[in-house]
Amino acid sequence: MLIAGKLGHADEAQRILRDNLNKGFIYLPVIVTELERFDRDADEKRRYDEFVPSVIEKMKRIAP
C-alpha cells in the first residue's frame, strides 16, 4: 500500500489498507503512518534501529 500511494494510486492504497484491516491486521495503520513519517523525514538522518522501537511502543498502546 505504501508503494501504491507513492505511485499516486491513493484509491488502491486505501483499498489495500482496508482489506488488510478486515483481515485483522490492527497494527497496520500505526506502521504505515510511522513509515510514511520516516520516509518524509529522511533528511533528518533518522536511524532505522532507533525508529523501530518507537513504532513498537506505539503499537503496544493500541494492543487489545
N, CA and C atoms as a LAMMPS dump frame, in Angstrom:
ITEM: TIMESTEP
0
ITEM: NUMBER OF ATOMS
192
ITEM: BOX BOUNDS ff ff ff
-5.0000000000000000e+02 5.0000000000000000e+02
-5.0000000000000000e+02 5.0000000000000000e+02
-5.0000000000000000e+02 5.0000000000000000e+02
ITEM: ATOMS id mol type element x y z
1 1 1 N 0.801 -1.191 0
2 1 2 C 0 0 0
3 1 3 C 0.842 1.252 0
4 2 1 N 1.994 1.22 0.641
5 2 2 C 2.882 2.384 0.624
6 2 3 C 3.364 2.667 -0.792
7 3 1 N 3.68 1.621 -1.495
8 3 2 C 4.166 1.798 -2.87
9 3 3 C 3.043 2.321 -3.753
10 4 1 N 1.857 1.776 -3.602
11 4 2 C 0.724 2.272 -4.397
12 4 3 C 0.503 3.749 -4.132
13 5 1 N 0.591 4.16 -2.888
14 5 2 C 0.43 5.571 -2.545
15 5 3 C 1.507 6.439 -3.151
16 6 1 N 2.753 5.972 -3.107
17 6 2 C 3.868 6.737 -3.687
18 6 3 C 3.738 6.858 -5.2
19 7 1 N 3.101 5.885 -5.81
20 7 2 C 2.917 5.916 -7.265
21 7 3 C 1.689 6.724 -7.67
22 8 1 N 1.004 7.31 -6.674
23 8 2 C -0.145 8.141 -6.969
24 8 3 C -1.465 7.399 -7.051
25 9 1 N -1.492 6.176 -6.566
26 9 2 C -2.704 5.355 -6.604
27 9 3 C -3.351 5.333 -5.217
28 10 1 N -3.827 6.492 -4.791
29 10 2 C -4.371 6.632 -3.438
30 10 3 C -5.558 5.699 -3.198
31 11 1 N -6.43 5.567 -4.173
32 11 2 C -7.596 4.682 -4.009
33 11 3 C -7.163 3.236 -3.798
34 12 1 N -6.189 2.801 -4.569
35 12 2 C -5.681 1.435 -4.433
36 12 3 C -5.004 1.248 -3.074
37 13 1 N -4.259 2.24 -2.643
38 13 2 C -3.596 2.169 -1.339
39 13 3 C -4.631 2.033 -0.223
40 14 1 N -5.702 2.808 -0.294
41 14 2 C -6.76 2.731 0.709
42 14 3 C -7.476 1.385 0.67
43 15 1 N -7.68 0.847 -0.522
44 15 2 C -8.32 -0.461 -0.651
45 15 3 C -7.461 -1.537 -0.007
46 16 1 N -6.163 -1.493 -0.256
47 16 2 C -5.244 -2.483 0.321
48 16 3 C -5.256 -2.373 1.844
49 17 1 N -5.205 -1.151 2.353
50 17 2 C -5.242 -0.948 3.806
51 17 3 C -6.544 -1.498 4.383
52 18 1 N -7.662 -1.157 3.785
53 18 2 C -8.975 -1.619 4.253
54 18 3 C -9.058 -3.147 4.232
55 19 1 N -8.592 -3.758 3.141
56 19 2 C -8.62 -5.215 3.04
57 19 3 C -7.798 -5.864 4.151
58 20 1 N -6.642 -5.303 4.421
59 20 2 C -5.783 -5.865 5.467
60 20 3 C -6.356 -5.636 6.863
61 21 1 N -6.99 -4.49 7.072
62 21 2 C -7.652 -4.257 8.36
63 21 3 C -8.782 -5.261 8.565
64 22 1 N -9.525 -5.539 7.513
65 22 2 C -10.612 -6.526 7.591
66 22 3 C -10.086 -7.929 7.887
67 23 1 N -8.836 -8.164 7.561
68 23 2 C -8.22 -9.467 7.838
69 23 3 C -7.617 -9.526 9.238
70 24 1 N -7.693 -8.403 9.982
71 24 2 C -7.248 -8.423 11.368
72 24 3 C -5.897 -7.782 11.644
73 25 1 N -5.324 -7.144 10.677
74 25 2 C -4.022 -6.51 10.883
75 25 3 C -4.21 -5.142 11.539
76 26 1 N -4.534 -5.152 12.847
77 26 2 C -4.918 -3.935 13.555
78 26 3 C -3.774 -2.935 13.719
79 27 1 N -2.553 -3.395 13.644
80 27 2 C -1.409 -2.501 13.838
81 27 3 C -0.984 -1.798 12.552
82 28 1 N -1.542 -2.199 11.446
83 28 2 C -1.116 -1.668 10.159
84 28 3 C -1.227 -0.147 10.041
85 29 1 N -2.295 0.493 10.496
86 29 2 C -2.344 1.95 10.389
87 29 3 C -1.19 2.647 11.12
88 30 1 N -0.819 2.127 12.288
89 30 2 C 0.302 2.707 13.034
90 30 3 C 1.595 2.528 12.247
91 31 1 N 1.811 1.33 11.743
92 31 2 C 3.036 1.044 10.998
93 31 3 C 3.125 1.912 9.753
94 32 1 N 2.02 2.004 9.007
95 32 2 C 2.004 2.793 7.771
96 32 3 C 2.271 4.266 8.073
97 33 1 N 1.584 4.8 9.065
98 33 2 C 1.771 6.207 9.43
99 33 3 C 3.212 6.488 9.798
100 34 1 N 3.794 5.616 10.604
101 34 2 C 5.18 5.824 11.037
102 34 3 C 6.17 5.658 9.886
103 35 1 N 5.932 4.695 8.998
104 35 2 C 6.821 4.532 7.844
105 35 3 C 6.732 5.733 6.904
106 36 1 N 5.529 6.274 6.736
107 36 2 C 5.392 7.474 5.913
108 36 3 C 6.147 8.644 6.535
109 37 1 N 6.054 8.768 7.862
110 37 2 C 6.778 9.835 8.56
111 37 3 C 8.291 9.618 8.454
112 38 1 N 8.72 8.381 8.606
113 38 2 C 10.142 8.045 8.498
114 38 3 C 10.662 8.429 7.114
115 39 1 N 9.892 8.101 6.09
116 39 2 C 10.273 8.411 4.712
117 39 3 C 10.302 9.922 4.491
118 40 1 N 9.296 10.607 5.003
119 40 2 C 9.191 12.059 4.832
120 40 3 C 10.33 12.779 5.545
121 41 1 N 10.752 12.273 6.697
122 41 2 C 11.799 12.906 7.498
123 41 3 C 13.178 12.325 7.221
124 42 1 N 13.359 11.688 6.091
125 42 2 C 14.622 11.011 5.777
126 42 3 C 15.81 11.967 5.814
127 43 1 N 15.575 13.234 5.545
128 43 2 C 16.663 14.208 5.564
129 43 3 C 17.257 14.397 6.953
130 44 1 N 16.511 14.017 7.972
131 44 2 C 16.993 14.168 9.337
132 44 3 C 17.96 13.046 9.732
133 45 1 N 18.206 12.124 8.826
134 45 2 C 19.146 11.012 9.053
135 45 3 C 18.753 10.171 10.267
136 46 1 N 17.446 9.953 10.407
137 46 2 C 16.996 9.087 11.484
138 46 3 C 17.488 7.675 11.226
139 47 1 N 17.865 7.018 12.272
140 47 2 C 18.369 5.659 12.134
141 47 3 C 17.227 4.669 12.303
142 48 1 N 17.223 3.683 11.431
143 48 2 C 16.166 2.675 11.435
144 48 3 C 16.126 1.928 12.762
145 49 1 N 17.288 1.612 13.327
146 49 2 C 17.313 0.851 14.57
147 49 3 C 16.824 1.673 15.764
148 50 1 N 16.742 2.978 15.626
149 50 2 C 16.129 3.814 16.653
150 50 3 C 14.638 3.979 16.38
151 51 1 N 14.287 3.926 15.113
152 51 2 C 12.913 4.122 14.678
153 51 3 C 12.016 2.953 15.071
154 52 1 N 12.491 1.75 14.881
155 52 2 C 11.672 0.55 15.107
156 52 3 C 11.158 0.462 16.55
157 53 1 N 12.003 0.652 17.571
158 53 2 C 11.464 0.582 18.936
159 53 3 C 10.356 1.611 19.209
160 54 1 N 10.45 2.782 18.602
161 54 2 C 9.391 3.779 18.817
162 54 3 C 8.075 3.314 18.189
163 55 1 N 8.14 2.636 17.063
164 55 2 C 6.923 2.101 16.431
165 55 3 C 6.345 0.998 17.293
166 56 1 N 7.18 0.15 17.826
167 56 2 C 6.712 -0.945 18.691
168 56 3 C 6.003 -0.384 19.922
169 57 1 N 6.539 0.674 20.498
170 57 2 C 5.894 1.296 21.664
171 57 3 C 4.511 1.835 21.295
172 58 1 N 4.38 2.424 20.135
173 58 2 C 3.076 2.934 19.69
174 58 3 C 2.099 1.793 19.463
175 59 1 N 2.576 0.677 18.96
176 59 2 C 1.698 -0.477 18.745
177 59 3 C 1.236 -1.05 20.083
178 60 1 N 2.106 -1.03 21.075
179 60 2 C 1.736 -1.547 22.404
180 60 3 C 0.59 -0.735 22.997
181 61 1 N 0.552 0.55 22.695
182 61 2 C -0.508 1.415 23.25
183 61 3 C -1.888 1.069 22.706
184 62 1 N -1.947 0.476 21.515
185 62 2 C -3.253 0.127 20.96
186 62 3 C -3.56 -1.353 21.086
187 63 1 N -2.69 -2.086 21.752
188 63 2 C -2.875 -3.534 21.892
189 63 3 C -4.2 -3.825 22.591
190 64 1 N -4.925 -4.791 22.048
191 64 2 C -6.229 -5.147 22.657
192 64 3 C -6.067 -5.802 24.02
